[in-house]
Amino acid sequence: NLNTVLDDILDIVEDRAEHARIELDRITVDDTPPVFGDRDQLSQVVLNLVMNALHAMPNGGRLTVRADVSGPLVVLTIADTGHGIAHDALDTIFDPFFTTKVVGEGTGLGLAVVKQIVDAHEGTITVESQPGRGTTFTVSFPRFDASKSL
């Protein structure tokens, strides 16, 4: 259940966000269907995307985390009002060792691992960004279908 994963991760980062003057908005559908996946790996995806968003807003801002349903998919959206990603970097952000952070602040592996996990769960991940205005990651996973399991 992605709602449970979101609750757990947002509980972890809530104090950090408040200290950084970042407003957290959590928007979910109560009856969001489950996805088939490893809870720890899905938590890693959410935590990495949320932490990147927090780092992108050193002077405060707004982080919106949304779980919704779109046909056969459960869609997770993580949007920030941070510094954004340069358009020429968008094609390489999922490459191992690529980072927009200063030396010593990131390994460039976080988004590469996120992409691997999403792919392994038969999901998709996209990113939209406007420098100076923010970034939105959209992750979609197939709904769990008990008739297709085992």
C-alpha positions in Angstrom: 0.0 0.0 0.0 1.7 3.2 -1.2 -0.3 5.3 1.3 1.4 3.4 4.1 4.8 3.8 2.6 4.1 7.6 2.2 3.0 7.9 5.8 6.1 6.1 7.1 8.5 8.2 5.0 6.8 11.6 5.6 6.8 10.8 9.4 10.6 10.4 9.1 11.2 13.7 7.3 8.5 15.8 8.9 10.8 17.5 11.5 13.5 18.1 8.9 11.1 19.7 6.5 9.6 21.9 9.3 13.1 23.0 10.4 13.9 23.9 6.8 10.6 25.9 6.4 9.2 23.5 3.9 5.5 22.9 3.9 4.5 19.3 3.3 1.3 18.6 1.5 0.2 14.9 1.4 -2.7 14.1 -0.9 -4.0 10.6 -1.2 -7.1 8.7 -2.2 -8.4 6.6 0.7 -9.0 3.6 -1.3 -5.7 3.7 -3.3 -5.2 0.1 -4.5 -2.1 -1.8 -3.6 0.8 -2.4 -5.9 2.8 -5.6 -6.2 6.3 -4.9 -4.9 8.9 -4.9 -2.2 7.9 -2.5 0.6 11.5 -1.7 1.5 12.5 -0.9 -2.1 9.4 1.2 -2.6 10.2 3.1 0.6 13.7 3.7 -0.8 12.2 5.2 -3.9 10.0 7.6 -2.0 12.7 8.5 0.6 15.2 9.3 -2.2 12.8 11.5 -4.1 11.6 13.3 -1.0 15.1 13.9 0.3 16.2 15.2 -3.2 13.2 17.6 -3.1 14.2 18.8 0.4 17.8 19.4 -0.7 16.5 21.4 -3.7 14.7 23.9 -1.3 17.5 25.3 1.0 15.5 28.4 1.6 12.1 26.8 2.2 9.3 26.0 -0.1 6.5 23.5 -0.6 6.7 19.7 -1.1 3.6 18.0 -2.5 3.4 14.2 -2.3 0.4 12.7 -4.1 -0.8 9.1 -4.5 -3.6 8.7 -7.0 -5.2 6.1 -9.4 -5.2 6.4 -13.1 -6.9 3.4 -14.8 -4.7 0.4 -14.1 -2.0 2.4 -12.5 -1.2 3.8 -9.0 0.5 7.1 -9.6 2.9 8.8 -7.1 3.8 12.4 -7.7 6.5 14.2 -5.8 6.7 17.9 -6.6 8.8 20.6 -5.1 9.2 24.4 -5.5 13.0 24.2 -5.4 15.7 25.3 -7.7 14.8 22.9 -10.5 17.0 20.9 -12.8 18.7 22.4 -15.9 17.0 21.2 -19.1 20.3 19.9 -20.5 20.7 17.7 -17.4 17.2 16.0 -17.6 18.3 13.3 -20.0 21.1 12.2 -17.7 19.7 12.4 -14.2 19.1 8.7 -14.0 22.6 7.8 -15.1 24.9 6.4 -12.4 27.2 8.9 -10.8 25.5 11.9 -12.4 24.7 14.6 -9.8 23.7 18.2 -9.8 25.0 18.6 -6.2 28.4 20.0 -5.3 31.3 17.7 -4.8 31.0 15.8 -1.5 27.2 16.2 -1.2 26.0 13.4 -3.3 27.2 10.2 -5.1 25.0 10.4 -8.1 23.6 7.0 -7.4 20.3 7.9 -5.8 18.2 8.5 -8.9 20.0 5.6 -10.7 18.9 3.3 -7.9 15.4 4.8 -8.0 15.1 4.1 -11.7 16.3 0.5 -11.3 13.8 -0.2 -8.5 10.9 1.4 -10.5 11.9 -0.6 -13.6 12.1 -3.9 -11.5 8.5 -3.2 -10.3 7.3 -2.8 -14.0 6.7 0.9 -13.3 7.7 4.1 -15.0 9.3 7.3 -13.8 9.3 10.7 -15.5 10.5 14.1 -14.5 9.5 17.7 -15.4 11.5 20.6 -14.2 11.7 24.4 -14.6 14.9 26.0 -13.3 14.1 28.4 -10.5 10.5 27.0 -10.2 10.7 23.4 -9.1 10.7 19.7 -10.1 8.0 17.1 -10.4 8.7 13.3 -10.5 5.9 11.1 -11.5 6.2 7.4 -10.7 3.5 4.9 -11.9 3.1 1.3 -10.8 0.6 -1.3 -12.1 -2.2 -2.0 -9.6 -1.9 -5.3 -7.8 -4.0 -7.9 -9.6 -4.6 -10.9 -7.3 -5.8 -13.0 -10.3 -2.4 -12.7 -11.9 -0.3 -13.5 -8.9 1.4 -16.8 -8.4 
